[in-house]
Amino acid sequence: MMVEYTPGYLADQWCSRGHVLLVLEGELETELSDGRTFLLKPGMSYQVADDAEPHRSATKTGAKLFIVD
């Protein structure tokens, strides 16, 4: 599915569902529940399994993503 986050988006909960995510436009910051953060730019992706690492997303600039659940 295609998803667009507007500038200033911050997820209001931790997600424990598995995803494959590709950033198409903008920048996406992913925070893991252990405190690690990753800044993803266009062309970058990540993959996480169900119940593996709770995570949440934020973007200052806005982001367009392709996500497979």
Secondary structure, DSSP 8 states (H G I E B T S, - for coil): -EEEE-TT-B-SS-B-S-EEEEEEEE-EEEEETTS-EEEE-TT-EEEE-TTTS-EEEE-SS-EEEEEE-
